[in-house]
Amino acid sequence: MARRAGVPDLVERARRGEHLAVARLISLVEDGADGRGDPGMLREVAAALAPHAGGAHVVGVTGPPGVGKSTSTSALVRALREQGRRVGVLAVDPSSPFSGGALLGDRVRMGEHATDEGVFIRSMATRGQLGGLAWATPQALRVLDAAGCDVVLIETVGVGQSEVDVVRLADTTLVLLAPGMGDGVQAAKAGILEVADVFVVNKADRDGARQTVRDLRHMLTFGDDAGGAGWRPPVLRTVAARGEGMSEVVAAIDEHRVWLDAGGERDRRRLARAEAEIQAIALEQVRARIGDLRGARGLPELARWVVTGRTDPYRAADELVAALGRD
Amino acid sequence: MARRAGVPDLVERARRGEHLAVARLISLVEDGADGRGDPGMLREVAAALAPHAGGAHVVGVTGPPGVGKSTSTSALVRALREQGRRVGVLAVDPSSPFSGGALLGDRVRMGEHATDEGVFIRSMATRGQLGGLAWATPQALRVLDAAGCDVVLIETVGVGQSEVDVVRLADTTLVLLAPGMGDGVQAAKAGILEVADVFVVNKADRDGARQTVRDLRHMLTFGDDAGGAGWRPPVLRTVAARGEGMSEVVAAIDEHRVWLDAGGERDRRRLARAEAEIQAIALEQVRARIGDLRGARGLPELARWVVTGRTDPYRAADELVAALGRD
């Protein structure tokens, strides 16, 4: 029987580009985040990755269902590979209960990249406890980053608020639309207009593509600062199924990357993201510690005081927070 | 110009049953909770009320739209008044942005009780910041409790999860259904079957009432412990618009109250509720303190360390929580 590899060893092997080590690390953070594995594993993997992450450019790929996100992601991978770049793909589906850990499914899904040593593909779906995906995704991203990917694509499969949350992890966000879907209104509703750094009108060989591009450009003149001060999101046309227009998309991503670096915007975004991540983890820690106090001294007695009118819930909460500090 | 009354003075007057003082106190907690007034007012009112609350029996009235919740609440008030009990009503609408502080609207809505000194009616709706209602409702409940109400009815106007949350404040929860609405399935979906202590099939003079009662009873045989160990929710029939069956509903509420007291279940529920309330307030305090750290030392530096790979977000969160304790 093979000895279970330790985290530092796995990280070393992932850095050398070993696909199995990458897959194993992502499984560890998934299991740690959704309650099926050791929650401490999230910490351990994050700690081991910290010195080795930060080099990848993270690109979010989002848009309403049916615009061809999967096809576009696959075509983007091809275009990036033609330039010799190492590419990671996280396909995140917050609305699906199916685990995407299945490498087989990923290979079928992106069959053409299955045997390419320079491509790392992973599907992640909600499993186990709610919210697990939110904890696992940033660490999975760091795994692909540490594995030396030049670009990591995060493709959201589902729709809704969680989709926007996932996209917040990206340096550059592509918003995909397609002709004749009432896209403008849909996109505005989904709140994805504001997060777009690059618009891609896919299926541009279809009727109405020109109109969709015009509508988008018109809308952009109203939101002058969309995408950050000084950056006006371009509106590109692709036919991803035939690979048309993909090199222009790659060029737009690179242009945005240059803009991010030049004005210090990348740094600002990454700092804001790190602050948000630290805060979320800290709040979760506090929540867990309050949970611990529940069974022991503290909370039950305070609740008794509130019920009997000896104190009120606000003063009781003060006591509780003070007790956390003393722990 | 009249001097602005202090909170202790208002509480004294509310305890003597002065309607204006009750209304004023509820406005203070509403304003404090939704960001339009002094957030400290929530604390001040809660502290002043603590010694005087806990006597009222809190009854939640919920159910899908169209079952006649308003009419039933009004009929219940009448039935309780006939027994000389003092009654408070909180009509909570988490889905509406309209402020219900308007006494006029309340009086129109429950016109017949408008001049009754023994009835306190207040509508509360979402206004100002999201979630404000969740903080205001428990304190508004305490105001009516301290005002000497024997029974406080909380009627939810909206639908969805927030509805279920509001009902959690109740000692006894009535779930209203009506014939021919596919109620069983609807109720099961809304998750209100589990929270019901008493089922009321309203509009029982309509076709299908018998079937709805039968369906409910059938469903209840599958969920043997619905409503707590040893209590089997009765299924009653009313025609609230004509006041029919209301005394049976009052009797069922009283029966449930006796059951709650006898087995210590009321105490257990109130303790659990107090624990949840204290926890929520404590977490909110921690969140606010983390927000304070954001602008000052601490968080920005930790974020910088994470971005540069000097530490990982989990260790950074440890630091942040430790900093909270030192404050």
Chai-1 contact restraints between the chains, C-beta under 6 A:
chainA,res_idxA,chainB,res_idxB,connection_type,confidence,min_distance_angstrom,max_distance_angstrom,comment,restraint_id
A,R43,B,Y314,contact,1.0,0.0,6.0,A-B,restraint_1
A,A46,B,D312,contact,1.0,0.0,6.0,A-B,restraint_2
A,A46,B,Y314,contact,1.0,0.0,6.0,A-B,restraint_3
A,A47,B,D312,contact,1.0,0.0,6.0,A-B,restraint_4
A,A50,B,G309,contact,1.0,0.0,6.0,A-B,restraint_5
A,A50,B,D312,contact,1.0,0.0,6.0,A-B,restraint_6
A,P51,B,G309,contact,1.0,0.0,6.0,A-B,restraint_7
A,G54,B,G309,contact,1.0,0.0,6.0,A-B,restraint_8
A,R270,B,V307,contact,1.0,0.0,6.0,A-B,restraint_9
A,L271,B,A303,contact,1.0,0.0,6.0,A-B,restraint_10
A,L271,B,V307,contact,1.0,0.0,6.0,A-B,restraint_11
A,A274,B,A303,contact,1.0,0.0,6.0,A-B,restraint_12
A,A274,B,V306,contact,1.0,0.0,6.0,A-B,restraint_13
A,A274,B,V307,contact,1.0,0.0,6.0,A-B,restraint_14
A,E275,B,L299,contact,1.0,0.0,6.0,A-B,restraint_15
A,E275,B,A303,contact,1.0,0.0,6.0,A-B,restraint_16
A,E277,B,P313,contact,1.0,0.0,6.0,A-B,restraint_17
A,I278,B,L302,contact,1.0,0.0,6.0,A-B,restraint_18
A,I278,B,P313,contact,1.0,0.0,6.0,A-B,restraint_19
A,I278,B,A316,contact,1.0,0.0,6.0,A-B,restraint_20
A,I278,B,A317,contact,1.0,0.0,6.0,A-B,restraint_21
A,I278,B,L320,contact,1.0,0.0,6.0,A-B,restraint_22
A,Q279,B,I290,contact,1.0,0.0,6.0,A-B,restraint_23
A,I281,B,P313,contact,1.0,0.0,6.0,A-B,restraint_24
A,I281,B,Y314,contact,1.0,0.0,6.0,A-B,restraint_25
A,I281,B,A317,contact,1.0,0.0,6.0,A-B,restraint_26
A,A282,B,A317,contact,1.0,0.0,6.0,A-B,restraint_27
A,A282,B,L320,contact,1.0,0.0,6.0,A-B,restraint_28
A,A282,B,V321,contact,1.0,0.0,6.0,A-B,restraint_29
A,Q285,B,A317,contact,1.0,0.0,6.0,A-B,restraint_30
A,Q285,B,V321,contact,1.0,0.0,6.0,A-B,restraint_31
A,V286,B,V286,contact,1.0,0.0,6.0,A-B,restraint_32
A,I290,B,Q279,contact,1.0,0.0,6.0,A-B,restraint_33
A,L299,B,E275,contact,1.0,0.0,6.0,A-B,restraint_34
A,L302,B,I278,contact,1.0,0.0,6.0,A-B,restraint_35
A,A303,B,L271,contact,1.0,0.0,6.0,A-B,restraint_36
A,A303,B,A274,contact,1.0,0.0,6.0,A-B,restraint_37
A,A303,B,E275,contact,1.0,0.0,6.0,A-B,restraint_38
A,V306,B,A274,contact,1.0,0.0,6.0,A-B,restraint_39
A,V307,B,R270,contact,1.0,0.0,6.0,A-B,restraint_40
A,V307,B,L271,contact,1.0,0.0,6.0,A-B,restraint_41
A,V307,B,A274,contact,1.0,0.0,6.0,A-B,restraint_42
A,G309,B,A50,contact,1.0,0.0,6.0,A-B,restraint_43
A,G309,B,P51,contact,1.0,0.0,6.0,A-B,restraint_44
A,G309,B,G54,contact,1.0,0.0,6.0,A-B,restraint_45
A,D312,B,A46,contact,1.0,0.0,6.0,A-B,restraint_46
A,D312,B,A47,contact,1.0,0.0,6.0,A-B,restraint_47
A,D312,B,A50,contact,1.0,0.0,6.0,A-B,restraint_48
A,P313,B,E277,contact,1.0,0.0,6.0,A-B,restraint_49
A,P313,B,I278,contact,1.0,0.0,6.0,A-B,restraint_50
A,P313,B,I281,contact,1.0,0.0,6.0,A-B,restraint_51
A,Y314,B,R43,contact,1.0,0.0,6.0,A-B,restraint_52
A,Y314,B,A46,contact,1.0,0.0,6.0,A-B,restraint_53
A,Y314,B,I281,contact,1.0,0.0,6.0,A-B,restraint_54
A,A316,B,I278,contact,1.0,0.0,6.0,A-B,restraint_55
A,A317,B,I278,contact,1.0,0.0,6.0,A-B,restraint_56
A,A317,B,I281,contact,1.0,0.0,6.0,A-B,restraint_57
A,A317,B,A282,contact,1.0,0.0,6.0,A-B,restraint_58
A,A317,B,Q285,contact,1.0,0.0,6.0,A-B,restraint_59
A,L320,B,I278,contact,1.0,0.0,6.0,A-B,restraint_60
A,L320,B,A282,contact,1.0,0.0,6.0,A-B,restraint_61
A,V321,B,A282,contact,1.0,0.0,6.0,A-B,restraint_62
A,V321,B,Q285,contact,1.0,0.0,6.0,A-B,restraint_63
A,G325,B,G325,contact,1.0,0.0,6.0,A-B,restraint_64
